[in-house]
Amino acid sequence: MKSSIFFLLVVILIGCGSGEQRPAGLLDHETFKETLLQAQLIDAKASQEMSIAHDPAAGRPRAAYDAMFKEQGITEAQFDPTFAYYQAHPLELKALYEEILAELGKRKDELPQ
């Protein structure tokens, strides 16, 4: 009886303590955060250009994304599964976006007035 309870307790502890592991091959947190931040800036610039020019073609930032991936030293094939992972884990994605907003605020404050 005692061994059954002990076994059950061990199984429960292992099940509760293991948590979900991040899949191998995802970008590290800081690289992904900086890449996502840069992507947000690209999207904002493209949106602004599109509204100023009144031309949807002006808002196509493909070249800017390619340059961003090159600058970050990653590929879109590395970025996409990392983004998909965060989309599947909305609390982690929310926390990441909060970090990005804080960083954007910091950068804004550092701009000359």
N, CA, C and O atoms as a printed pandas DataFrame, in Angstrom:
     atom_number atom_name residue_name chain_id  residue_number  x_coord  y_coord  z_coord
0              1         N          MET        A               1    0.820   -1.189    0.000
1              2        CA          MET        A               1    0.000    0.000    0.000
2              3         C          MET        A               1    0.862    1.250    0.000
3              4         O          MET        A               1    0.615    2.183   -0.764
4              5         N          LYS        A               2    1.899    1.268    0.880
5              6        CA          LYS        A               2    2.762    2.436    0.947
6              7         C          LYS        A               2    3.504    2.633   -0.372
7              8         O          LYS        A               2    3.682    3.767   -0.816
8              9         N          SER        A               3    3.936    1.553   -0.996
9             10        CA          SER        A               3    4.663    1.684   -2.262
10            11         C          SER        A               3    3.746    2.203   -3.368
11            12         O          SER        A               3    4.205    2.932   -4.247
12            13         N          SER        A               4    2.472    1.847   -3.344
13            14        CA          SER        A               4    1.512    2.350   -4.331
14            15         C          SER        A               4    1.310    3.850   -4.181
15            16         O          SER        A               4    1.254    4.579   -5.171
16            17         N          ILE        A               5    1.201    4.303   -2.948
17            18        CA          ILE        A               5    1.023    5.735   -2.684
18            19         C          ILE        A               5    2.286    6.493   -3.086
19            20         O          ILE        A               5    2.217    7.560   -3.696
20            21         N          PHE        A               6    3.444    5.923   -2.734
21            22        CA          PHE        A               6    4.708    6.555   -3.104
22            23         C          PHE        A               6    4.844    6.645   -4.621
23            24         O          PHE        A               6    5.242    7.686   -5.145
24            25         N          PHE        A               7    4.523    5.579   -5.323
25            26        CA          PHE        A               7    4.595    5.569   -6.786
26            27         C          PHE        A               7    3.655    6.612   -7.379
27            28         O          PHE        A               7    4.036    7.349   -8.288
28            29         N          LEU        A               8    2.446    6.675   -6.877
29            30        CA          LEU        A               8    1.460    7.639   -7.357
30            31         C          LEU        A               8    1.942    9.069   -7.101
31            32         O          LEU        A               8    1.787    9.940   -7.958
32            33         N          LEU        A               9    2.520    9.307   -5.938
33            34        CA          LEU        A               9    3.039   10.622   -5.595
34            35         C          LEU        A               9    4.184   11.016   -6.529
35            36         O          LEU        A               9    4.244   12.162   -6.976
36            37         N          VAL        A              10    5.078   10.100   -6.826
37            38        CA          VAL        A              10    6.192   10.368   -7.743
38            39         C          VAL        A              10    5.669   10.689   -9.140
39            40         O          VAL        A              10    6.151   11.627   -9.775
40            41         N          VAL        A              11    4.705    9.937   -9.622
41            42        CA          VAL        A              11    4.124   10.179  -10.944
42            43         C          VAL        A              11    3.482   11.563  -10.998
43            44         O          VAL        A              11    3.650   12.285  -11.981
44            45         N          ILE        A              12    2.752   11.935   -9.957
45            46        CA          ILE        A              12    2.108   13.248   -9.915
46            47         C          ILE        A              12    3.156   14.356   -9.903
47            48         O          ILE        A              12    3.012   15.347  -10.620
48            49         N          LEU        A              13    4.199   14.206   -9.108
49            50        CA          LEU        A              13    5.247   15.225   -9.034
50            51         C          LEU        A              13    5.983   15.374  -10.358
51            52         O          LEU        A              13    6.296   16.491  -10.771
52            53         N          ILE        A              14    6.254   14.284  -11.010
53            54        CA          ILE        A              14    6.920   14.348  -12.316
54            55         C          ILE        A              14    6.006   15.021  -13.330
55            56         O          ILE        A              14    6.453   15.861  -14.110
56            57         N          GLY        A              15    4.741   14.658  -13.322
57            58        CA          GLY        A              15    3.789   15.248  -14.260
58            59         C          GLY        A              15    3.595   16.733  -14.043
59            60         O          GLY        A              15    3.481   17.488  -15.008
60            61         N          CYS        A              16    3.556   17.163  -12.802
61            62        CA          CYS        A              16    3.328   18.581  -12.500
62            63         C          CYS        A              16    4.586   19.417  -12.656
63            64         O          CYS        A              16    4.510   20.598  -12.996
64            65         N          GLY        A              17    5.722   18.825  -12.415
65            66        CA          GLY        A              17    6.947   19.607  -12.423
66            67         C          GLY        A              17    7.653   19.692  -13.752
67            68         O          GLY        A              17    8.543   20.527  -13.914
68            69         N          SER        A              18    7.294   18.863  -14.709
69            70        CA          SER        A              18    8.071   18.832  -15.948
70            71         C          SER        A              18    7.800   20.034  -16.825
71            72         O          SER        A              18    8.738   20.564  -17.422
72            73         N          GLY        A              19    6.567   20.491  -16.934
73            74        CA          GLY        A              19    6.251   21.642  -17.775
74            75         C          GLY        A              19    6.574   21.362  -19.224
75            76         O          GLY        A              19    7.250   20.386  -19.550
76            77         N          GLU        A              20    6.089   22.218  -20.077
77            78        CA          GLU        A              20    6.336   22.052  -21.498
78            79         C          GLU        A              20    7.688   22.656  -21.860
79            80         O          GLU        A              20    7.998   23.785  -21.481
80            81         N          GLN        A              21    8.473   21.904  -22.583
81            82        CA          GLN        A              21    9.776   22.369  -23.028
82            83         C          GLN        A              21    9.647   23.086  -24.365
83            84         O          GLN        A              21    8.831   22.716  -25.208
84            85         N          ARG        A              22   10.469   24.121  -24.543
85            86        CA          ARG        A              22   10.508   24.799  -25.839
86            87         C          ARG        A              22   11.134   23.851  -26.856
87            88         O          ARG        A              22   12.121   23.180  -26.556
88            89         N          PRO        A              23   10.570   23.793  -28.045
89            90        CA          PRO        A              23   11.165   22.939  -29.075
90            91         C          PRO        A              23   12.582   23.399  -29.417
91            92         O          PRO        A              23   12.901   24.586  -29.348
92            93         N          ALA        A              24   13.406   22.452  -29.780
93            94        CA          ALA        A              24   14.779   22.773  -30.187
94            95         C          ALA        A              24   14.742   23.562  -31.489
95            96         O          ALA        A              24   13.835   23.394  -32.305
96            97         N          GLY        A              25   15.723   24.412  -31.672
97            98        CA          GLY        A              25   15.863   25.144  -32.922
98            99         C          GLY        A              25   15.187   26.505  -32.940
99           100         O          GLY        A              25   15.289   27.229  -33.930
100          101         N          LEU        A              26   14.490   26.871  -31.851
101          102        CA          LEU        A              26   13.876   28.190  -31.813
102          103         C          LEU        A              26   14.942   29.246  -31.541
103          104         O          LEU        A              26   15.981   28.963  -30.944
104          105         N          LEU        A              27   14.668   30.453  -31.986
105          106        CA          LEU        A              27   15.576   31.558  -31.714
106          107         C          LEU        A              27   15.588   31.840  -30.217
107          108         O          LEU        A              27   14.581   31.653  -29.535
108          109         N          ASP        A              28   16.739   32.294  -29.708
109          110        CA          ASP        A              28   16.785   32.656  -28.299
110          111         C          ASP        A              28   15.922   33.895  -28.068
111          112         O          ASP        A              28   15.617   34.636  -29.003
112          113         N          HIS        A              29   15.539   34.105  -26.832
113          114        CA          HIS        A              29   14.588   35.153  -26.456
114          115         C          HIS        A              29   15.029   36.536  -26.934
115          116         O          HIS        A              29   14.238   37.263  -27.536
116          117         N          GLU        A              30   16.272   36.900  -26.674
117          118        CA          GLU        A              30   16.745   38.250  -27.014
118          119         C          GLU        A              30   16.800   38.478  -28.524
119          120         O          GLU        A              30   16.423   39.547  -29.003
120          121         N          THR        A              31   17.264   37.485  -29.270
121          122        CA          THR        A              31   17.315   37.614  -30.729
122          123         C          THR        A              31   15.913   37.746  -31.297
123          124         O          THR        A              31   15.658   38.593  -32.153
124          125         N          PHE        A              32   15.005   36.905  -30.815
125          126        CA          PHE        A              32   13.629   36.978  -31.309
126          127         C          PHE        A              32   12.988   38.305  -30.939
127          128         O          PHE        A              32   12.295   38.908  -31.758
128          129         N          LYS        A              33   13.211   38.765  -29.712
129          130        CA          LYS        A              33   12.628   40.033  -29.263
130          131         C          LYS        A              33   13.119   41.184  -30.144
131          132         O          LYS        A              33   12.313   42.001  -30.591
132          133         N          GLU        A              34   14.408   41.259  -30.395
133          134        CA          GLU        A              34   14.949   42.348  -31.223
134          135         C          GLU        A              34   14.440   42.248  -32.653
135          136         O          GLU        A              34   14.141   43.270  -33.270
136          137         N          THR        A              35   14.336   41.051  -33.184
137          138        CA          THR        A              35   13.822   40.874  -34.542
138          139         C          THR        A              35   12.357   41.279  -34.623
139          140         O          THR        A              35   11.948   41.944  -35.574
140          141         N          LEU        A              36   11.577   40.890  -33.648
141          142        CA          LEU        A              36   10.163   41.257  -33.622
142          143         C          LEU        A              36   10.002   42.767  -33.453
143          144         O          LEU        A              36    9.112   43.365  -34.058
144          145         N          LEU        A              37   10.847   43.378  -32.646
145          146        CA          LEU        A              37   10.819   44.832  -32.486
146          147         C          LEU        A              37   11.107   45.512  -33.820
147          148         O          LEU        A              37   10.400   46.440  -34.214
148          149         N          GLN        A              38   12.140   45.052  -34.512
149          150        CA          GLN        A              38   12.488   45.627  -35.819
150          151         C          GLN        A              38   11.357   45.418  -36.819
151          152         O          GLN        A              38   11.078   46.303  -37.629
152          153         N          ALA        A              39   10.709   44.270  -36.772
153          154        CA          ALA        A              39    9.582   43.998  -37.670
154          155         C          ALA        A              39    8.434   44.969  -37.395
155          156         O          ALA        A              39    7.772   45.427  -38.326
156          157         N          GLN        A              40    8.198   45.281  -36.127
157          158        CA          GLN        A              40    7.146   46.251  -35.791
158          159         C          GLN        A              40    7.478   47.627  -36.361
159          160         O          GLN        A              40    6.597   48.326  -36.861
160          161         N          LEU        A              41    8.747   48.014  -36.285
161          162        CA          LEU        A              41    9.162   49.305  -36.846
162          163         C          LEU        A              41    9.009   49.326  -38.369
163          164         O          LEU        A              41    8.591   50.332  -38.942
164          165         N          ILE        A              42    9.348   48.217  -39.013
165          166        CA          ILE        A              42    9.184   48.117  -40.470
166          167         C          ILE        A              42    7.715   48.244  -40.843
167          168         O          ILE        A              42    7.364   48.973  -41.770
168          169         N          ASP        A              43    6.857   47.533  -40.120
169          170        CA          ASP        A              43    5.417   47.595  -40.402
170          171         C          ASP        A              43    4.864   48.999  -40.200
171          172         O          ASP        A              43    4.046   49.468  -40.992
172          173         N          ALA        A              44    5.311   49.672  -39.137
173          174        CA          ALA        A              44    4.830   51.035  -38.871
174          175         C          ALA        A              44    5.264   51.987  -39.983
175          176         O          ALA        A              44    4.482   52.824  -40.433
176          177         N          LYS        A              45    6.501   51.857  -40.416
177          178        CA          LYS        A              45    7.007   52.716  -41.497
178          179         C          LYS        A              45    6.253   52.441  -42.795
179          180         O          LYS        A              45    5.880   53.374  -43.507
180          181         N          ALA        A              46    6.027   51.167  -43.105
181          182        CA          ALA        A              46    5.314   50.808  -44.327
182          183         C          ALA        A              46    3.884   51.343  -44.297
183          184         O          ALA        A              46    3.378   51.835  -45.306
184          185         N          SER        A              47    3.244   51.246  -43.147
185          186        CA          SER        A              47    1.880   51.751  -43.015
186          187         C          SER        A              47    1.833   53.258  -43.218
187          188         O          SER        A              47    0.937   53.779  -43.882
188          189         N          GLN        A              48    2.798   53.944  -42.644
189          190        CA          GLN        A              48    2.864   55.391  -42.802
190          191         C          GLN        A              48    3.115   55.774  -44.257
191          192         O          GLN        A              48    2.472   56.686  -44.777
192          193         N          GLU        A              49    4.035   55.091  -44.910
193          194        CA          GLU        A              49    4.338   55.385  -46.317
194          195         C          GLU        A              49    3.130   55.115  -47.204
195          196         O          GLU        A              49    2.858   55.864  -48.143
196          197         N          MET        A              50    2.414   54.049  -46.902
197          198        CA          MET        A              50    1.247   53.695  -47.692
198          199         C          MET        A              50    0.158   54.759  -47.550
199          200         O          MET        A              50   -0.487   55.122  -48.533
200          201         N          SER        A              51   -0.047   55.255  -46.337
201          202        CA          SER        A              51   -1.098   56.253  -46.146
202          203         C          SER        A              51   -0.699   57.608  -46.730
203          204         O          SER        A              51   -1.557   58.341  -47.223
204          205         N          ILE        A              52    0.567   57.944  -46.682
205          206        CA          ILE        A              52    1.020   59.218  -47.256
206          207         C          ILE        A              52    0.940   59.174  -48.769
207          208         O          ILE        A              52    0.485   60.130  -49.397
208          209         N          ALA        A              53    1.374   58.078  -49.356
209          210        CA          ALA        A              53    1.409   57.957  -50.811
210          211         C          ALA        A              53    0.053   57.577  -51.394
211          212         O          ALA        A              53   -0.154   57.685  -52.602
212          213         N          HIS        A              54   -0.873   57.133  -50.544
213          214        CA          HIS        A              54   -2.173   56.621  -51.012
214          215         C          HIS        A              54   -1.980   55.544  -52.067
215          216         O          HIS        A              54   -2.721   55.454  -53.045
216          217         N          ASP        A              55   -0.939   54.718  -51.830
217          218        CA          ASP        A              55   -0.591   53.674  -52.786
218          219         C          ASP        A              55   -0.263   52.398  -52.006
219          220         O          ASP        A              55    0.729   52.355  -51.278
220          221         N          PRO        A              56   -1.085   51.368  -52.152
221          222        CA          PRO        A              56   -0.807   50.120  -51.420
222          223         C          PRO        A              56    0.560   49.534  -51.733
223          224         O          PRO        A              56    1.142   48.852  -50.889
224          225         N          ALA        A              57    1.083   49.784  -52.920
225          226        CA          ALA        A              57    2.397   49.247  -53.288
226          227         C          ALA        A              57    3.507   49.860  -52.432
227          228         O          ALA        A              57    4.551   49.237  -52.235
228          229         N          ALA        A              58    3.290   51.069  -51.927
229          230        CA          ALA        A              58    4.304   51.729  -51.108
230          231         C          ALA        A              58    4.483   51.039  -49.769
231          232         O          ALA        A              58    5.507   51.230  -49.113
232          233         N          GLY        A              59    3.516   50.244  -49.350
233          234        CA          GLY        A              59    3.571   49.590  -48.053
234          235         C          GLY        A              59    4.067   48.165  -48.092
235          236         O          GLY        A              59    3.792   47.402  -47.166
236          237         N          ARG        A              60    4.779   47.779  -49.118
237          238        CA          ARG        A              60    5.295   46.401  -49.226
238          239         C          ARG        A              60    6.743   46.353  -48.767
239          240         O          ARG        A              60    7.650   46.698  -49.525
240          241         N          PRO        A              61    6.959   45.934  -47.553
241          242        CA          PRO        A              61    8.307   46.007  -46.977
242          243         C          PRO        A              61    9.178   44.759  -47.152
243          244         O          PRO        A              61   10.031   44.495  -46.305
244          245         N          ARG        A              62    8.988   43.993  -48.217
245          246        CA          ARG        A              62    9.743   42.739  -48.378
246          247         C          ARG        A              62   11.250   42.956  -48.285
247          248         O          ARG        A              62   11.948   42.217  -47.591
248          249         N          ALA        A              63   11.749   43.977  -48.991
249          250        CA          ALA        A              63   13.197   44.228  -48.972
250          251         C          ALA        A              63   13.665   44.603  -47.568
251          252         O          ALA        A              63   14.753   44.213  -47.146
252          253         N          ALA        A              64   12.845   45.355  -46.854
253          254        CA          ALA        A              64   13.207   45.744  -45.488
254          255         C          ALA        A              64   13.269   44.517  -44.574
255          256         O          ALA        A              64   14.159   44.415  -43.730
256          257         N          TYR        A              65   12.325   43.588  -44.741
257          258        CA          TYR        A              65   12.365   42.355  -43.947
258          259         C          TYR        A              65   13.607   41.532  -44.280
259          260         O          TYR        A              65   14.262   41.005  -43.381
260          261         N          ASP        A              66   13.931   41.422  -45.556
261          262        CA          ASP        A              66   15.123   40.669  -45.949
262          263         C          ASP        A              66   16.376   41.279  -45.320
263          264         O          ASP        A              66   17.245   40.560  -44.827
264          265         N          ALA        A              67   16.459   42.616  -45.342
265          266        CA          ALA        A              67   17.608   43.298  -44.734
266          267         C          ALA        A              67   17.634   43.083  -43.222
267          268         O          ALA        A              67   18.701   42.903  -42.636
268          269         N          MET        A              68   16.469   43.101  -42.598
269          270        CA          MET        A              68   16.384   42.895  -41.153
270          271         C          MET        A              68   16.883   41.498  -40.775
271          272         O          MET        A              68   17.663   41.345  -39.836
272          273         N          PHE        A              69   16.425   40.479  -41.517
273          274        CA          PHE        A              69   16.875   39.122  -41.214
274          275         C          PHE        A              69   18.384   39.014  -41.383
275          276         O          PHE        A              69   19.062   38.378  -40.576
276          277         N          LYS        A              70   18.905   39.636  -42.429
277          278        CA          LYS        A              70   20.357   39.593  -42.672
278          279         C          LYS        A              70   21.097   40.299  -41.534
279          280         O          LYS        A              70   22.103   39.791  -41.038
280          281         N          GLU        A              71   20.604   41.460  -41.122
281          282        CA          GLU        A              71   21.236   42.218  -40.042
282          283         C          GLU        A              71   21.221   41.438  -38.729
283          284         O          GLU        A              71   22.185   41.488  -37.965
284          285         N          GLN        A              72   20.134   40.722  -38.468
285          286        CA          GLN        A              72   20.016   39.936  -37.235
286          287         C          GLN        A              72   20.805   38.619  -37.319
287          288         O          GLN        A              72   21.006   37.948  -36.307
288          289         N          GLY        A              73   21.242   38.260  -38.512
289          290        CA          GLY        A              73   21.993   37.019  -38.676
290          291         C          GLY        A              73   21.118   35.782  -38.591
291          292         O          GLY        A              73   21.566   34.715  -38.172
292          293         N          ILE        A              74   19.851   35.939  -38.999
293          294        CA          ILE        A              74   18.919   34.810  -38.974
294          295         C          ILE        A              74   18.205   34.724  -40.317
295          296         O          ILE        A              74   18.378   35.577  -41.187
296          297         N          THR        A              75   17.412   33.690  -40.465
297          298        CA          THR        A              75   16.619   33.540  -41.681
298          299         C          THR        A              75   15.137   33.576  -41.317
299          300         O          THR        A              75   14.756   33.410  -40.158
300          301         N          GLU        A              76   14.329   33.793  -42.320
301          302        CA          GLU        A              76   12.885   33.758  -42.099
302          303         C          GLU        A              76   12.451   32.360  -41.662
303          304         O          GLU        A              76   11.496   32.203  -40.901
304          305         N          ALA        A              77   13.168   31.347  -42.156
305          306        CA          ALA        A              77   12.867   29.961  -41.788
306          307         C          ALA        A              77   13.138   29.710  -40.302
307          308         O          ALA        A              77   12.544   28.801  -39.722
308          309         N          GLN        A              78   14.015   30.489  -39.679
309          310        CA          GLN        A              78   14.239   30.382  -38.236
310          311         C          GLN        A              78   13.211   31.210  -37.471
311          312         O          GLN        A              78   12.759   30.816  -36.395
312          313         N          PHE        A              79   12.848   32.356  -38.034
313          314        CA          PHE        A              79   11.914   33.264  -37.373
314          315         C          PHE        A              79   10.514   32.664  -37.284
315          316         O          PHE        A              79    9.881   32.712  -36.229
316          317         N          ASP        A              80   10.031   32.102  -38.384
317          318        CA          ASP        A              80    8.641   31.640  -38.466
318          319         C          ASP        A              80    8.261   30.616  -37.394
319          320         O          ASP        A              80    7.226   30.790  -36.752
320          321         N          PRO        A              81    9.047   29.554  -37.166
321          322        CA          PRO        A              81    8.632   28.605  -36.121
322          323         C          PRO        A              81    8.701   29.208  -34.716
323          324         O          PRO        A              81    7.934   28.820  -33.835
324          325         N          THR        A              82    9.617   30.153  -34.508
325          326        CA          THR        A              82    9.683   30.810  -33.211
326          327         C          THR        A              82    8.433   31.652  -33.000
327          328         O          THR        A              82    7.856   31.646  -31.912
328          329         N          PHE        A              83    8.012   32.377  -34.036
329          330        CA          PHE        A              83    6.790   33.171  -33.948
330          331         C          PHE        A              83    5.582   32.263  -33.728
331          332         O          PHE        A              83    4.695   32.584  -32.937
332          333         N          ALA        A              84    5.551   31.145  -34.423
333          334        CA          ALA        A              84    4.440   30.191  -34.254
334          335         C          ALA        A              84    4.405   29.655  -32.819
335          336         O          ALA        A              84    3.327   29.482  -32.250
336          337         N          TYR        A              85    5.568   29.395  -32.239
337          338        CA          TYR        A              85    5.624   28.928  -30.849
338          339         C          TYR        A              85    4.994   29.968  -29.925
339          340         O          TYR        A              85    4.160   29.635  -29.082
340          341         N          TYR        A              86    5.397   31.229  -30.086
341          342        CA          TYR        A              86    4.857   32.280  -29.226
342          343         C          TYR        A              86    3.363   32.495  -29.459
343          344         O          TYR        A              86    2.630   32.801  -28.518
344          345         N          GLN        A              87    2.906   32.339  -30.696
345          346        CA          GLN        A              87    1.467   32.462  -30.954
346          347         C          GLN        A              87    0.686   31.369  -30.221
347          348         O          GLN        A              87   -0.441   31.594  -29.780
348          349         N          ALA        A              88    1.280   30.211  -30.097
349          350        CA          ALA        A              88    0.635   29.106  -29.396
350          351         C          ALA        A              88    0.725   29.269  -27.877
351          352         O          ALA        A              88    0.088   28.521  -27.136
352          353         N          HIS        A              89    1.508   30.238  -27.414
353          354        CA          HIS        A              89    1.684   30.501  -25.978
354          355         C          HIS        A              89    1.432   31.999  -25.742
355          356         O          HIS        A              89    2.370   32.776  -25.560
356          357         N          PRO        A              90    0.152   32.387  -25.750
357          358        CA          PRO        A              90   -0.196   33.808  -25.722
358          359         C          PRO        A              90    0.311   34.575  -24.500
359          360         O          PRO        A              90    0.593   35.768  -24.609
360          361         N          LEU        A              91    0.432   33.936  -23.359
361          362        CA          LEU        A              91    0.951   34.652  -22.188
362          363         C          LEU        A              91    2.418   35.014  -22.372
363          364         O          LEU        A              91    2.846   36.096  -21.971
364          365         N          GLU        A              92    3.186   34.120  -22.972
365          366        CA          GLU        A              92    4.586   34.415  -23.258
366          367         C          GLU        A              92    4.696   35.505  -24.327
367          368         O          GLU        A              92    5.557   36.381  -24.244
368          369         N          LEU        A              93    3.813   35.443  -25.334
369          370        CA          LEU        A              93    3.817   36.454  -26.392
370          371         C          LEU        A              93    3.452   37.822  -25.815
371          372         O          LEU        A              93    4.054   38.833  -26.175
372          373         N          LYS        A              94    2.474   37.846  -24.930
373          374        CA          LYS        A              94    2.075   39.112  -24.294
374          375         C          LYS        A              94    3.239   39.695  -23.503
375          376         O          LYS        A              94    3.509   40.893  -23.591
376          377         N          ALA        A              95    3.921   38.870  -22.743
377          378        CA          ALA        A              95    5.071   39.334  -21.958
378          379         C          ALA        A              95    6.173   39.855  -22.883
379          380         O          ALA        A              95    6.826   40.853  -22.576
380          381         N          LEU        A              96    6.374   39.185  -24.001
381          382        CA          LEU        A              96    7.377   39.623  -24.966
382          383         C          LEU        A              96    7.016   40.987  -25.546
383          384         O          LEU        A              96    7.874   41.862  -25.656
384          385         N          TYR        A              97    5.747   41.171  -25.918
385          386        CA          TYR        A              97    5.313   42.459  -26.451
386          387         C          TYR        A              97    5.409   43.563  -25.396
387          388         O          TYR        A              97    5.671   44.718  -25.736
388          389         N          GLU        A              98    5.204   43.228  -24.142
389          390        CA          GLU        A              98    5.375   44.225  -23.081
390          391         C          GLU        A              98    6.833   44.663  -22.999
391          392         O          GLU        A              98    7.113   45.844  -22.791
392          393         N          GLU        A              99    7.760   43.725  -23.160
393          394        CA          GLU        A              99    9.184   44.063  -23.189
394          395         C          GLU        A              99    9.495   44.958  -24.387
395          396         O          GLU        A              99   10.262   45.914  -24.280
396          397         N          ILE        A             100    8.887   44.633  -25.529
397          398        CA          ILE        A             100    9.118   45.412  -26.745
398          399         C          ILE        A             100    8.582   46.833  -26.567
399          400         O          ILE        A             100    9.249   47.797  -26.943
400          401         N          LEU        A             101    7.391   46.966  -26.002
401          402        CA          LEU        A             101    6.833   48.304  -25.764
402          403         C          LEU        A             101    7.714   49.107  -24.814
403          404         O          LEU        A             101    7.916   50.304  -25.022
404          405         N          ALA        A             102    8.231   48.473  -23.792
405          406        CA          ALA        A             102    9.128   49.162  -22.864
406          407         C          ALA        A             102   10.395   49.618  -23.584
407          408         O          ALA        A             102   10.876   50.729  -23.361
408          409         N          GLU        A             103   10.926   48.766  -24.439
409          410        CA          GLU        A             103   12.132   49.115  -25.196
410          411         C          GLU        A             103   11.859   50.261  -26.168
411          412         O          GLU        A             103   12.686   51.163  -26.311
412          413         N          LEU        A             104   10.707   50.232  -26.835
413          414        CA          LEU        A             104   10.359   51.325  -27.747
414          415         C          LEU        A             104   10.198   52.638  -26.980
415          416         O          LEU        A             104   10.620   53.691  -27.459
416          417         N          GLY        A             105    9.597   52.583  -25.805
417          418        CA          GLY        A             105    9.464   53.775  -24.975
418          419         C          GLY        A             105   10.822   54.317  -24.569
419          420         O          GLY        A             105   11.043   55.528  -24.583
420          421         N          LYS        A             106   11.722   53.432  -24.210
421          422        CA          LYS        A             106   13.078   53.832  -23.831
422          423         C          LYS        A             106   13.785   54.493  -25.014
423          424         O          LYS        A             106   14.433   55.527  -24.852
424          425         N          ARG        A             107   13.662   53.904  -26.189
425          426        CA          ARG        A             107   14.301   54.469  -27.380
426          427         C          ARG        A             107   13.706   55.827  -27.734
427          428         O          ARG        A             107   14.421   56.736  -28.157
428          429         N          LYS        A             108   12.399   55.958  -27.560
429          430        CA          LYS        A             108   11.745   57.231  -27.830
430          431         C          LYS        A             108   12.261   58.314  -26.892
431          432         O          LYS        A             108   12.525   59.440  -27.314
432          433         N          ASP        A             109   12.402   57.964  -25.620
433          434        CA          ASP        A             109   12.897   58.923  -24.632
434          435         C          ASP        A             109   14.349   59.363  -24.907
435          436         O          ASP        A             109   14.757   60.458  -24.522
436          437         N          GLU        A             110   15.107   58.503  -25.570
437          438        CA          GLU        A             110   16.502   58.820  -25.864
438          439         C          GLU        A             110   16.665   59.675  -27.124
439          440         O          GLU        A             110   17.760   60.164  -27.403
440          441         N          LEU        A             111   15.575   59.856  -27.889
441          442        CA          LEU        A             111   15.658   60.688  -29.090
442          443         C          LEU        A             111   15.843   62.141  -28.710
443          444         O          LEU        A             111   15.304   62.602  -27.704
444          445         N          PRO        A             112   16.615   62.872  -29.526
445          446        CA          PRO        A             112   16.763   64.303  -29.243
446          447         C          PRO        A             112   15.421   65.022  -29.409
447          448         O          PRO        A             112   14.647   64.713  -30.315
448          449         N          GLN        A             113   15.167   65.958  -28.547
449          450        CA          GLN        A             113   13.896   66.694  -28.578
450          451         C          GLN        A             113   13.923   67.823  -29.546
451          452         O          GLN        A             113   12.931   68.538  -29.689
